[in-house]
Amino acid sequence: MEKQLIISVGREYGSGGHEIAEKLSKHYGIQLFDHNLLDEIAAKKNVKMDHLKELDERHKNLLSSRTVRGLSNSPEENLLYLQFDFLRDKADAGESFVIVGRCSETILKQYDSMVSIFILGDRDKRIERIMRLYHLTESQAVKKIREKDIQRRRYHNSFCVRRWGDCRNYDISLNSSRLGIDGTVKLLTEYIDSRRK
């Protein structure tokens, strides 16, 4: 039986983290969870979750949310714990997968088979990438990057003790602007393969 491998990929917006996760998933022949995670949970529980997709990777509203006896009225928090439970069930079952974001470097850290990665990038390269991918002007790309990074930071930091992007949170933090996407993937596969020996 193939040894379990869980790859957690945190990323700055525009760093190519999602593309790197896709390439790692393909390289190792394992499933990728990102935006499709809610679809997987919905299929497993036989419920519709389309109305919750806008809450994915969103922080809870501290002013309007309450937790009483371990039960929260925050839809963002409840959605997050659904995702956490799903990922832990997959890990407990010995399944291998790549997971993008969702505080995975924290919630899955007890699994020896987990490799946690954070992908960052130079600001100018991130801006170029977002302009190219979404056909935006430079100012639109800058605004989108700022908003997405703030959203990810707030989401992560509202559920985890360690801060989003803090290198101590991850096994390896890598600037994808230095080697490009394929070079970054090559270096990461070498690291992962060395860890698995």
C-alpha positions as CSV (number, residue, x, y, z in Angstrom):
1,M,0.0,0.0,0.0
2,E,1.3,3.5,-0.9
3,K,2.5,5.5,2.0
4,Q,0.0,8.3,3.0
5,L,0.9,11.8,1.9
6,I,-0.9,15.0,2.9
7,I,0.3,18.2,1.3
8,S,-1.0,21.5,2.9
9,V,-0.5,24.6,0.7
10,G,-1.0,28.0,2.1
11,R,-0.5,30.9,-0.3
12,E,-0.4,34.6,-0.9
13,Y,-2.9,35.7,-3.6
14,G,-1.2,35.8,-7.0
15,S,1.8,33.7,-5.9
16,G,0.6,30.7,-8.0
17,G,0.0,28.6,-4.9
18,H,-3.2,27.0,-6.4
19,E,-1.4,26.1,-9.6
20,I,1.5,24.7,-7.6
21,A,-1.0,22.6,-5.6
22,E,-2.6,21.4,-8.8
23,K,0.8,20.3,-10.2
24,L,1.7,18.6,-6.9
25,S,-1.6,16.8,-6.9
26,K,-1.0,15.6,-10.5
27,H,2.6,14.6,-9.8
28,Y,1.7,12.4,-6.9
29,G,-1.6,11.2,-8.4
30,I,-3.6,12.3,-5.3
31,Q,-6.8,14.3,-5.0
32,L,-6.8,18.1,-4.7
33,F,-9.2,19.9,-2.3
34,D,-9.7,23.6,-2.7
35,H,-12.9,25.2,-3.9
36,N,-14.3,21.7,-4.6
37,L,-14.2,20.9,-0.9
38,L,-17.8,22.0,-0.3
39,D,-19.0,19.9,-3.2
40,E,-17.3,16.9,-1.7
41,I,-18.9,17.5,1.7
42,A,-22.3,18.1,0.2
43,A,-22.1,14.8,-1.8
44,K,-21.0,12.9,1.3
45,K,-23.8,14.4,3.5
46,N,-26.4,14.5,0.6
47,V,-27.2,18.2,1.1
48,K,-26.9,21.3,-1.0
49,M,-24.3,23.8,0.0
50,D,-24.3,26.3,-2.9
51,H,-25.6,29.1,-0.6
52,L,-22.5,28.6,1.7
53,K,-19.9,29.0,-1.0
54,E,-19.6,32.7,-0.4
55,L,-18.7,32.0,3.2
56,D,-15.8,29.7,2.3
57,E,-12.5,30.8,3.8
58,R,-14.2,33.8,5.5
59,H,-13.6,34.8,9.1
60,K,-16.5,34.8,11.6
61,N,-18.1,38.1,12.5
62,L,-17.1,38.6,16.1
63,L,-19.9,41.2,16.7
64,S,-22.8,39.0,15.6
65,S,-21.5,35.5,16.5
66,R,-21.9,33.7,19.8
67,T,-20.8,30.4,21.1
68,V,-22.8,28.8,23.9
69,R,-21.9,25.4,25.3
70,G,-19.7,24.7,22.3
71,L,-22.4,25.6,19.8
72,S,-21.9,28.6,17.5
73,N,-24.4,30.6,15.6
74,S,-21.7,31.7,13.1
75,P,-22.3,30.1,9.7
76,E,-18.6,30.8,8.8
77,E,-17.4,28.9,11.9
78,N,-19.8,26.0,11.4
79,L,-18.8,25.7,7.8
80,L,-15.1,25.7,8.8
81,Y,-15.6,22.9,11.3
82,L,-17.5,20.9,8.7
83,Q,-14.4,21.2,6.5
84,F,-12.0,20.4,9.4
85,D,-14.0,17.2,10.2
86,F,-14.1,16.1,6.6
87,L,-10.3,16.6,6.2
88,R,-9.6,14.8,9.5
89,D,-11.8,11.9,8.4
90,K,-9.8,11.6,5.2
91,A,-6.5,11.7,7.0
92,D,-7.7,9.2,9.6
93,A,-8.8,6.8,6.8
94,G,-5.2,6.9,5.5
95,E,-6.1,8.8,2.3
96,S,-3.5,11.0,0.5
97,F,-4.5,14.4,-0.8
98,V,-3.4,18.0,-1.4
99,I,-5.4,20.7,0.5
100,V,-5.2,24.4,-0.3
101,G,-5.7,26.8,2.6
102,R,-8.5,26.1,5.2
103,C,-6.0,26.3,8.1
104,S,-4.9,22.8,7.1
105,E,-1.3,23.3,8.3
106,T,-2.7,23.7,11.8
107,I,-5.6,21.3,11.9
108,L,-3.7,18.4,10.3
109,K,-0.3,19.0,12.0
110,Q,-0.6,15.9,14.2
111,Y,-0.3,13.7,11.1
112,D,3.3,12.6,10.4
113,S,2.5,12.2,6.7
114,M,1.6,15.9,6.4
115,V,4.0,18.4,4.6
116,S,3.0,22.0,5.1
117,I,4.0,24.6,2.5
118,F,3.5,28.3,2.2
119,I,3.9,30.0,-1.2
120,L,4.6,33.7,-1.4
121,G,5.7,35.9,-4.2
122,D,7.3,39.2,-5.1
123,R,4.7,42.0,-5.2
124,D,5.4,43.0,-8.8
125,K,5.2,39.3,-10.0
126,R,1.9,38.8,-8.2
127,I,0.4,41.9,-9.7
128,E,1.6,40.8,-13.2
129,R,0.0,37.4,-12.7
130,I,-3.4,38.7,-11.5
131,M,-3.5,41.3,-14.3
132,R,-2.8,38.5,-16.9
133,L,-5.2,35.9,-15.4
134,Y,-8.1,38.2,-14.8
135,H,-7.5,40.9,-17.5
136,L,-7.3,43.6,-14.9
137,T,-5.5,47.0,-14.8
138,E,-2.6,47.3,-12.5
139,S,-4.6,49.3,-9.9
140,Q,-7.4,46.7,-10.0
141,A,-4.9,43.9,-9.5
142,V,-3.3,45.7,-6.6
143,K,-6.7,46.2,-5.0
144,K,-7.7,42.5,-5.5
145,I,-4.4,41.2,-4.1
146,R,-4.8,43.4,-1.0
147,E,-8.4,42.4,-0.4
148,K,-7.7,38.6,-0.9
149,D,-4.6,38.6,1.4
150,I,-6.5,40.5,4.1
151,Q,-9.4,38.1,3.8
152,R,-7.1,35.0,4.0
153,R,-5.2,36.5,7.0
154,R,-8.4,37.4,8.9
155,Y,-9.9,34.0,8.2
156,H,-6.7,32.1,9.3
157,N,-5.9,34.2,12.3
158,S,-9.5,34.1,13.7
159,F,-9.2,30.2,13.9
160,C,-5.5,29.5,14.5
161,V,-3.0,30.5,17.2
162,R,-0.1,31.0,14.8
163,R,-0.3,33.8,12.3
164,W,-1.0,33.3,8.6
165,G,2.2,33.3,6.6
166,D,4.4,33.0,9.7
167,C,7.3,30.7,8.5
168,R,7.2,28.8,11.8
169,N,3.8,27.5,10.9
170,Y,5.1,25.6,7.9
171,D,7.7,23.0,7.0
172,I,8.8,25.1,4.1
173,S,8.0,28.7,2.9
174,L,9.0,29.4,-0.7
175,N,9.0,32.5,-2.9
176,S,7.6,31.2,-6.3
177,S,8.9,34.4,-8.0
178,R,12.5,33.1,-7.7
179,L,12.2,29.8,-9.6
180,G,8.8,30.2,-11.4
181,I,6.0,27.7,-11.0
182,D,7.6,24.7,-12.5
183,G,10.9,25.3,-10.7
184,T,9.1,25.7,-7.4
185,V,7.2,22.4,-8.0
186,K,10.5,20.6,-8.8
187,L,12.1,21.9,-5.6
188,L,9.0,21.0,-3.6
189,T,8.8,17.4,-5.0
190,E,12.5,16.9,-4.1
191,Y,11.8,18.1,-0.6
192,I,8.7,16.0,-0.2
193,D,10.4,12.9,-1.6
194,S,13.3,13.4,0.8
195,R,10.9,13.7,3.7
196,R,9.1,10.5,2.7
197,K,12.2,8.4,2.7
